[in-house]
């Protein structure tokens, strides 16, 4: 295992520690888990291709590029909390 040093603000360092503590993890383990869970662009593209193939094969719907753009915009809006709400 390699050691790496990154420069972050004290506030972010403290937040990382707190988030890790809340999950009963070390900061190192928390950062490793967090980064491992974020897909790369190529992984996202692969997931998207599998999803499109599934929809086509099982639902008989051929998604257009416009459908995919609309879906991506909707996903971004949800992540930005511009749509949807907790009830």
MOPAC internal coordinates of N, CA, C and O (Angstrom, degrees):
PM7 1SCF
backbone

  N    0.0000 0     0.00 0     0.00 0    0    0    0
  C    1.4443 1     0.00 0     0.00 0    1    0    0
  C    1.5239 1   107.98 1     0.00 0    2    1    0
  O    1.2310 1   120.95 1   -43.96 1    3    2    1
  N    1.3223 1   115.79 1   136.04 1    3    2    1
  C    1.4536 1   121.26 1  -178.05 1    5    3    2
  C    1.5266 1   110.57 1   -96.47 1    6    5    3
  O    1.2310 1   120.86 1   -35.48 1    7    6    5
  N    1.3108 1   115.95 1   144.52 1    7    6    5
  C    1.4551 1   121.02 1   172.92 1    9    7    6
  C    1.5195 1   108.36 1   -94.22 1   10    9    7
  O    1.2310 1   120.93 1   -41.37 1   11   10    9
  N    1.3318 1   115.83 1   138.63 1   11   10    9
  C    1.4495 1   121.69 1   179.07 1   13   11   10
  C    1.5178 1   108.12 1  -133.89 1   14   13   11
  O    1.2310 1   120.61 1   -38.14 1   15   14   13
  N    1.3001 1   116.43 1   141.86 1   15   14   13
  C    1.4531 1   121.11 1   177.63 1   17   15   14
  C    1.5224 1   108.33 1  -112.28 1   18   17   15
  O    1.2310 1   121.10 1   -48.45 1   19   18   17
  N    1.3370 1   115.51 1   131.55 1   19   18   17
  C    1.4577 1   120.25 1   174.44 1   21   19   18
  C    1.5236 1   108.13 1  -124.82 1   22   21   19
  O    1.2310 1   121.12 1   -29.77 1   23   22   21
  N    1.3142 1   115.46 1   150.23 1   23   22   21
  C    1.4609 1   120.77 1   179.17 1   25   23   22
  C    1.5242 1   108.42 1   -97.43 1   26   25   23
  O    1.2310 1   120.69 1   -60.14 1   27   26   25
  N    1.3383 1   116.28 1   119.86 1   27   26   25
  C    1.4577 1   122.38 1   176.80 1   29   27   26
  C    1.5222 1   108.08 1  -135.52 1   30   29   27
  O    1.2310 1   120.86 1   -17.16 1   31   30   29
  N    1.3072 1   115.96 1   162.84 1   31   30   29
  C    1.4636 1   119.18 1   178.92 1   33   31   30
  C    1.5286 1   109.69 1   -69.55 1   34   33   31
  O    1.2310 1   120.96 1   -20.34 1   35   34   33
  N    1.3055 1   115.77 1   159.66 1   35   34   33
  C    1.4637 1   120.34 1   177.49 1   37   35   34
  C    1.5228 1   110.64 1   -61.96 1   38   37   35
  O    1.2310 1   120.60 1   143.64 1   39   38   37
  N    1.3353 1   116.45 1   -36.36 1   39   38   37
  C    1.4645 1   119.99 1  -179.98 1   41   39   38
  C    1.5297 1   111.24 1   -62.26 1   42   41   39
  O    1.2310 1   120.35 1   137.55 1   43   42   41
  N    1.3174 1   116.93 1   -42.45 1   43   42   41
  C    1.4704 1   120.43 1   179.65 1   45   43   42
  C    1.5276 1   109.88 1   -69.71 1   46   45   43
  O    1.2310 1   120.29 1   139.53 1   47   46   45
  N    1.3208 1   117.04 1   -40.47 1   47   46   45
  C    1.4708 1   120.10 1   176.91 1   49   47   46
  C    1.5179 1   110.57 1   -58.26 1   50   49   47
  O    1.2310 1   120.63 1   133.65 1   51   50   49
  N    1.3281 1   116.40 1   -46.35 1   51   50   49
  C    1.4607 1   120.53 1  -179.80 1   53   51   50
  C    1.5267 1   111.21 1   -65.25 1   54   53   51
  O    1.2310 1   120.57 1   142.07 1   55   54   53
  N    1.3252 1   116.52 1   -37.93 1   55   54   53
  C    1.4647 1   120.09 1   178.29 1   57   55   54
  C    1.5308 1   110.21 1   -65.26 1   58   57   55
  O    1.2310 1   120.09 1   137.12 1   59   58   57
  N    1.3220 1   117.44 1   -42.88 1   59   58   57
  C    1.4657 1   120.72 1   176.92 1   61   59   58
  C    1.5269 1   110.75 1   -57.98 1   62   61   59
  O    1.2310 1   121.03 1   134.74 1   63   62   61
  N    1.3272 1   115.63 1   -45.26 1   63   62   61
  C    1.4665 1   119.52 1   178.92 1   65   63   62
  C    1.5225 1   111.74 1   -60.75 1   66   65   63
  O    1.2310 1   120.59 1   135.57 1   67   66   65
  N    1.3344 1   116.48 1   -44.43 1   67   66   65
  C    1.4589 1   121.01 1  -179.87 1   69   67   66
  C    1.5303 1   111.02 1   -63.98 1   70   69   67
  O    1.2310 1   120.61 1   133.47 1   71   70   69
  N    1.3169 1   116.44 1   -46.53 1   71   70   69
  C    1.4630 1   119.93 1   178.99 1   73   71   70
  C    1.5235 1   111.04 1   -60.34 1   74   73   71
  O    1.2310 1   120.41 1   138.97 1   75   74   73
  N    1.3146 1   116.83 1   -41.03 1   75   74   73
  C    1.4660 1   121.00 1   178.69 1   77   75   74
  C    1.5268 1   110.64 1   -65.74 1   78   77   75
  O    1.2310 1   120.40 1   134.37 1   79   78   77
  N    1.3289 1   116.85 1   -45.63 1   79   78   77
  C    1.4693 1   120.95 1   179.06 1   81   79   78
  C    1.5219 1   111.30 1   -58.58 1   82   81   79
  O    1.2310 1   120.33 1   137.89 1   83   82   81
  N    1.3340 1   116.98 1   -42.11 1   83   82   81
  C    1.4647 1   120.81 1  -179.33 1   85   83   82
  C    1.5322 1   111.84 1   -61.76 1   86   85   83
  O    1.2310 1   121.01 1   157.65 1   87   86   85
  N    1.3060 1   115.67 1   -22.35 1   87   86   85
  C    1.4690 1   120.76 1  -179.67 1   89   87   86
  C    1.5287 1   111.84 1  -105.46 1   90   89   87
  O    1.2310 1   120.93 1  -169.58 1   91   90   89
  N    1.3308 1   115.82 1    10.42 1   91   90   89
  C    1.4711 1   122.29 1  -178.50 1   93   91   90
  C    1.5273 1   111.23 1    54.90 1   94   93   91
  O    1.2310 1   121.23 1  -135.29 1   95   94   93
  N    1.3234 1   115.25 1    44.71 1   95   94   93
  C    1.4601 1   121.37 1  -179.50 1   97   95   94
  C    1.5189 1   109.03 1  -127.04 1   98   97   95
  O    1.2310 1   121.32 1   -20.83 1   99   98   97
  N    1.3289 1   115.08 1   159.17 1   99   98   97
  C    1.4564 1   118.83 1   169.99 1  101   99   98
  C    1.5288 1   107.68 1   -76.32 1  102  101   99
  O    1.2310 1   120.61 1   -20.94 1  103  102  101
  N    1.3182 1   116.44 1   159.06 1  103  102  101
  C    1.4578 1   119.68 1   177.55 1  105  103  102
  C    1.5181 1   110.27 1   -59.67 1  106  105  103
  O    1.2310 1   120.47 1   138.52 1  107  106  105
  N    1.3177 1   116.70 1   -41.48 1  107  106  105
  C    1.4647 1   120.91 1   179.64 1  109  107  106
  C    1.5260 1   110.93 1   -60.21 1  110  109  107
  O    1.2310 1   120.03 1   132.85 1  111  110  109
  N    1.3231 1   117.55 1   -47.15 1  111  110  109
  C    1.4583 1   121.37 1  -179.91 1  113  111  110
  C    1.5230 1   111.04 1   -63.95 1  114  113  111
  O    1.2310 1   120.60 1   140.71 1  115  114  113
  N    1.3322 1   116.46 1   -39.29 1  115  114  113
  C    1.4557 1   120.54 1   179.79 1  117  115  114
  C    1.5216 1   110.81 1   -63.69 1  118  117  115
  O    1.2310 1   120.32 1   132.86 1  119  118  117
  N    1.3302 1   117.00 1   -47.14 1  119  118  117
  C    1.4628 1   120.77 1   179.96 1  121  119  118
  C    1.5259 1   110.54 1   -63.02 1  122  121  119
  O    1.2310 1   120.40 1   137.44 1  123  122  121
  N    1.3403 1   116.84 1   -42.56 1  123  122  121
  C    1.4648 1   119.93 1   178.39 1  125  123  122
  C    1.5268 1   110.99 1   -60.67 1  126  125  123
  O    1.2310 1   120.21 1   135.67 1  127  126  125
  N    1.3267 1   117.20 1   -44.33 1  127  126  125
  C    1.4661 1   121.56 1   179.89 1  129  127  126
  C    1.5172 1   110.55 1   -64.65 1  130  129  127
  O    1.2310 1   120.60 1   134.89 1  131  130  129
  N    1.3184 1   116.46 1   -45.11 1  131  130  129
  C    1.4543 1   121.90 1  -178.72 1  133  131  130
  C    1.5286 1   110.99 1   -59.66 1  134  133  131
  O    1.2310 1   120.52 1   130.73 1  135  134  133
  N    1.3021 1   116.61 1   -49.27 1  135  134  133
  C    1.4667 1   120.90 1  -177.88 1  137  135  134
  C    1.5252 1   110.83 1   -68.48 1  138  137  135
  O    1.2310 1   120.01 1   141.67 1  139  138  137
  N    1.3097 1   117.59 1   -38.33 1  139  138  137
  C    1.4679 1   120.87 1  -179.77 1  141  139  138
  C    1.5267 1   111.78 1   -64.03 1  142  141  139
  O    1.2310 1   120.18 1   152.03 1  143  142  141
  N    1.3357 1   117.26 1   -27.97 1  143  142  141
  C    1.4588 1   121.11 1  -176.99 1  145  143  142
  C    1.5245 1   113.56 1   -83.97 1  146  145  143
  O    1.2310 1   119.56 1   166.89 1  147  146  145
  N    1.3209 1   118.44 1   -13.11 1  147  146  145
  C    1.4667 1   121.04 1  -179.15 1  149  147  146
  C    1.5304 1   108.22 1   -88.10 1  150  149  147
  O    1.2310 1   120.40 1   -61.73 1  151  150  149
  N    1.3311 1   116.84 1   118.27 1  151  150  149
  C    1.4647 1   117.94 1  -177.86 1  153  151  150
  C    1.5275 1   112.08 1   -73.49 1  154  153  151
  O    1.2310 1   121.48 1   -32.69 1  155  154  153
  N    1.3263 1   114.78 1   147.31 1  155  154  153
  C    1.4607 1   120.15 1   173.11 1  157  155  154
  C    1.5232 1   108.48 1   -74.80 1  158  157  155
  O    1.2310 1   120.09 1   -11.39 1  159  158  157
  N    1.3198 1   117.43 1   168.61 1  159  158  157
  C    1.4555 1   120.35 1   177.97 1  161  159  158
  C    1.5240 1   111.00 1   -60.13 1  162  161  159
  O    1.2310 1   120.06 1   139.88 1  163  162  161
  N    1.3351 1   117.49 1   -40.12 1  163  162  161
  C    1.4676 1   119.45 1  -179.94 1  165  163  162
  C    1.5284 1   110.82 1   -68.02 1  166  165  163
  O    1.2310 1   119.80 1   143.88 1  167  166  165
  N    1.3282 1   118.00 1   -36.12 1  167  166  165
  C    1.4711 1   120.47 1   176.22 1  169  167  166
  C    1.5258 1   110.91 1   -65.90 1  170  169  167
  O    1.2310 1   120.75 1   139.62 1  171  170  169
  N    1.3348 1   116.17 1   -40.38 1  171  170  169
  C    1.4750 1   119.92 1   177.31 1  173  171  170
  C    1.5164 1   110.83 1   -63.53 1  174  173  171
  O    1.2310 1   120.53 1   137.60 1  175  174  173
  N    1.3288 1   116.60 1   -42.40 1  175  174  173
  C    1.4689 1   120.77 1   179.44 1  177  175  174
  C    1.5226 1   110.38 1   -62.42 1  178  177  175
  O    1.2310 1   120.64 1   140.04 1  179  178  177
  N    1.3334 1   116.38 1   -39.96 1  179  178  177
  C    1.4645 1   120.62 1   178.89 1  181  179  178
  C    1.5288 1   110.68 1   -65.60 1  182  181  179
  O    1.2310 1   120.02 1   136.45 1  183  182  181
  N    1.3244 1   117.57 1   -43.55 1  183  182  181
  C    1.4690 1   121.38 1   177.68 1  185  183  182
  C    1.5216 1   110.38 1   -61.28 1  186  185  183
  O    1.2310 1   120.99 1   137.49 1  187  186  185
  N    1.3308 1   115.72 1   -42.51 1  187  186  185
  C    1.4605 1   120.33 1   179.99 1  189  187  186
  C    1.5215 1   110.45 1   -61.96 1  190  189  187
  O    1.2310 1   120.64 1   134.96 1  191  190  189
  N    1.3265 1   116.38 1   -45.04 1  191  190  189
  C    1.4682 1   120.50 1   179.75 1  193  191  190
  C    1.5265 1   110.48 1   -61.49 1  194  193  191
  O    1.2310 1   120.17 1   137.69 1  195  194  193
  N    1.3260 1   117.27 1   -42.31 1  195  194  193
  C    1.4660 1   120.11 1   178.05 1  197  195  194
  C    1.5269 1   111.09 1   -64.25 1  198  197  195
  O    1.2310 1   120.58 1   139.96 1  199  198  197
  N    1.3249 1   116.50 1   -40.04 1  199  198  197
  C    1.4592 1   120.98 1   179.05 1  201  199  198
  C    1.5228 1   111.83 1   -64.65 1  202  201  199
  O    1.2310 1   120.63 1   136.22 1  203  202  201
  N    1.3278 1   116.40 1   -43.78 1  203  202  201
  C    1.4618 1   120.91 1   178.77 1  205  203  202
  C    1.5256 1   109.86 1   -62.91 1  206  205  203
  O    1.2310 1   120.17 1   136.49 1  207  206  205
  N    1.3197 1   117.29 1   -43.51 1  207  206  205
  C    1.4676 1   121.48 1   179.10 1  209  207  206
  C    1.5259 1   110.32 1   -62.22 1  210  209  207
  O    1.2310 1   120.33 1   139.53 1  211  210  209
  N    1.3345 1   116.97 1   -40.47 1  211  210  209
  C    1.4635 1   120.85 1   179.15 1  213  211  210
  C    1.5266 1   110.83 1   -63.65 1  214  213  211
  O    1.2310 1   120.94 1   131.78 1  215  214  213
  N    1.3216 1   115.80 1   -48.22 1  215  214  213
  C    1.4666 1   120.00 1  -179.24 1  217  215  214
  C    1.5228 1   110.08 1   -59.85 1  218  217  215
  O    1.2310 1   120.61 1   135.28 1  219  218  217
  N    1.3085 1   116.43 1   -44.72 1  219  218  217
  C    1.4582 1   120.34 1   179.77 1  221  219  218
  C    1.5220 1   111.90 1   -63.05 1  222  221  219
  O    1.2310 1   120.38 1   133.88 1  223  222  221
  N    1.3347 1   116.88 1   -46.12 1  223  222  221
  C    1.4666 1   121.20 1  -176.23 1  225  223  222
  C    1.5248 1   113.05 1   -72.21 1  226  225  223
  O    1.2310 1   120.30 1   143.37 1  227  226  225
  N    1.3373 1   117.03 1   -36.63 1  227  226  225
  C    1.4607 1   119.71 1  -172.37 1  229  227  226
  C    1.5239 1   114.90 1  -102.42 1  230  229  227
  O    1.2310 1   120.34 1   156.97 1  231  230  229
  N    1.3123 1   116.95 1   -23.03 1  231  230  229
  C    1.4632 1   119.71 1  -178.56 1  233  231  230
  C    1.5212 1   112.33 1  -113.71 1  234  233  231
  O    1.2310 1   120.81 1   170.37 1  235  234  233
  N    1.3281 1   116.07 1    -9.63 1  235  234  233
  C    1.4592 1   120.26 1   178.91 1  237  235  234
  C    1.5123 1   114.09 1    68.99 1  238  237  235
  O    1.2310 1   120.20 1  -154.57 1  239  238  237
  N    1.3230 1   117.22 1    25.43 1  239  238  237
  C    1.4589 1   121.83 1  -179.00 1  241  239  238
  C    1.5196 1   108.17 1  -112.54 1  242  241  239
  O    1.2310 1   120.96 1   -51.71 1  243  242  241
  N    1.3293 1   115.77 1   128.29 1  243  242  241
  C    1.4612 1   120.36 1   174.91 1  245  243  242
  C    1.5210 1   108.34 1   -98.51 1  246  245  243
  O    1.2310 1   120.75 1   -68.60 1  247  246  245
  N    1.3219 1   116.18 1   111.40 1  247  246  245
  C    1.4564 1   121.37 1  -178.61 1  249  247  246
  C    1.5252 1   109.79 1   -77.71 1  250  249  247
  O    1.2310 1   121.05 1   -44.04 1  251  250  249
  N    1.3213 1   115.60 1   135.96 1  251  250  249
  C    1.4587 1   120.92 1   178.16 1  253  251  250
  C    1.5256 1   109.63 1   -90.13 1  254  253  251
  O    1.2310 1   121.12 1   -11.12 1  255  254  253
  N    1.3307 1   115.46 1   168.88 1  255  254  253
  C    1.4667 1   119.54 1   174.98 1  257  255  254
  C    1.5216 1   110.60 1   -60.00 1  258  257  255
  O    1.2310 1   120.22 1   143.75 1  259  258  257
  N    1.3331 1   117.19 1   -36.25 1  259  258  257
  C    1.4671 1   120.84 1   178.28 1  261  259  258
  C    1.5292 1   110.39 1   -64.66 1  262  261  259
  O    1.2310 1   120.34 1   139.73 1  263  262  261
  N    1.3398 1   116.96 1   -40.27 1  263  262  261
  C    1.4684 1   120.33 1   177.06 1  265  263  262
  C    1.5271 1   110.35 1   -59.49 1  266  265  263
  O    1.2310 1   120.67 1   136.42 1  267  266  265
  N    1.3167 1   116.33 1   -43.58 1  267  266  265
  C    1.4631 1   120.77 1  -178.82 1  269  267  266
  C    1.5181 1   111.29 1   -66.89 1  270  269  267
  O    1.2310 1   120.24 1   139.49 1  271  270  269
  N    1.3469 1   117.15 1   -40.51 1  271  270  269
  C    1.4733 1   120.12 1   177.13 1  273  271  270
  C    1.5228 1   110.60 1   -63.43 1  274  273  271
  O    1.2310 1   120.70 1   136.87 1  275  274  273
  N    1.3418 1   116.27 1   -43.13 1  275  274  273
  C    1.4679 1   120.14 1   178.80 1  277  275  274
  C    1.5263 1   110.78 1   -62.57 1  278  277  275
  O    1.2310 1   120.56 1   137.93 1  279  278  277
  N    1.3257 1   116.54 1   -42.07 1  279  278  277
  C    1.4660 1   120.73 1   178.42 1  281  279  278
  C    1.5145 1   111.92 1   -63.69 1  282  281  279
  O    1.2310 1   120.75 1   139.06 1  283  282  281
  N    1.3275 1   116.16 1   -40.94 1  283  282  281
  C    1.4648 1   119.87 1   178.87 1  285  283  282
  C    1.5256 1   110.89 1   -66.17 1  286  285  283
  O    1.2310 1   120.49 1   138.86 1  287  286  285
  N    1.3312 1   116.66 1   -41.14 1  287  286  285
  C    1.4669 1   120.30 1   177.90 1  289  287  286
  C    1.5217 1   110.35 1   -63.17 1  290  289  287
  O    1.2310 1   120.14 1   140.37 1  291  290  289
  N    1.3205 1   117.33 1   -39.63 1  291  290  289
  C    1.4659 1   121.86 1   178.78 1  293  291  290
  C    1.5200 1   110.71 1   -64.68 1  294  293  291
  O    1.2310 1   120.45 1   137.15 1  295  294  293
  N    1.3477 1   116.74 1   -42.85 1  295  294  293
  C    1.4615 1   121.11 1   178.51 1  297  295  294
  C    1.5238 1   110.65 1   -61.45 1  298  297  295
  O    1.2310 1   120.67 1   136.98 1  299  298  297
  N    1.3364 1   116.32 1   -43.02 1  299  298  297
  C    1.4679 1   119.91 1   178.59 1  301  299  298
  C    1.5314 1   111.15 1   -64.42 1  302  301  299
  O    1.2310 1   120.54 1   140.81 1  303  302  301
  N    1.3340 1   116.57 1   -39.19 1  303  302  301
  C    1.4683 1   120.20 1   178.82 1  305  303  302
  C    1.5220 1   111.01 1   -64.43 1  306  305  303
  O    1.2310 1   120.49 1   140.81 1  307  306  305
  N    1.3230 1   116.66 1   -39.19 1  307  306  305
  C    1.4622 1   120.18 1   177.70 1  309  307  306
  C    1.5266 1   109.82 1   -64.96 1  310  309  307
  O    1.2310 1   120.61 1   133.75 1  311  310  309
  N    1.3427 1   116.45 1   -46.25 1  311  310  309
  C    1.4775 1   120.36 1  -179.34 1  313  311  310
  C    1.5314 1   110.89 1   -62.24 1  314  313  311
  O    1.2310 1   120.33 1   147.00 1  315  314  313
  N    1.3263 1   116.97 1   -33.00 1  315  314  313
  C    1.4679 1   121.53 1   179.72 1  317  315  314
  C    1.5270 1   111.36 1   -85.83 1  318  317  315
  O    1.2310 1   120.47 1  -177.91 1  319  318  317
  N    1.3303 1   116.70 1     2.09 1  319  318  317
  C    1.4711 1   123.54 1   179.62 1  321  319  318
  C    1.5257 1   112.78 1    61.20 1  322  321  319
  O    1.2310 1   121.17 1  -148.72 1  323  322  321
  N    1.3479 1   115.36 1    31.28 1  323  322  321
  C    1.4701 1   119.35 1   176.20 1  325  323  322
  C    1.5307 1   111.47 1   -87.15 1  326  325  323
  O    1.2310 1   120.27 1   160.79 1  327  326  325
  N    1.3356 1   117.09 1   -19.21 1  327  326  325
  C    1.4668 1   121.36 1   176.73 1  329  327  326
  C    1.5213 1   108.25 1  -134.33 1  330  329  327
  O    1.2310 1   121.24 1   -20.69 1  331  330  329
  N    1.3132 1   115.24 1   159.31 1  331  330  329
  C    1.4658 1   119.80 1   179.79 1  333  331  330
  C    1.5133 1   110.67 1    80.38 1  334  333  331
  O    1.2310 1   121.58 1   -20.59 1  335  334  333
  N    1.3027 1   114.59 1   159.41 1  335  334  333
  C    1.4642 1   119.53 1   177.28 1  337  335  334
  C    1.5150 1   108.76 1  -158.79 1  338  337  335
  O    1.2310 1   121.35 1   -21.14 1  339  338  337
  N    1.3001 1   115.02 1   158.86 1  339  338  337
  C    1.4645 1   120.85 1   173.77 1  341  339  338
  C    1.5030 1   108.18 1   -88.83 1  342  341  339
  O    1.2310 1   121.49 1   -44.43 1  343  342  341
  N    1.2981 1   114.75 1   135.57 1  343  342  341
  C    1.4771 1   118.05 1  -178.89 1  345  343  342
  C    1.4870 1   110.12 1  -121.10 1  346  345  343
  O    1.2310 1   120.10 1   180.00 1  347  346  345

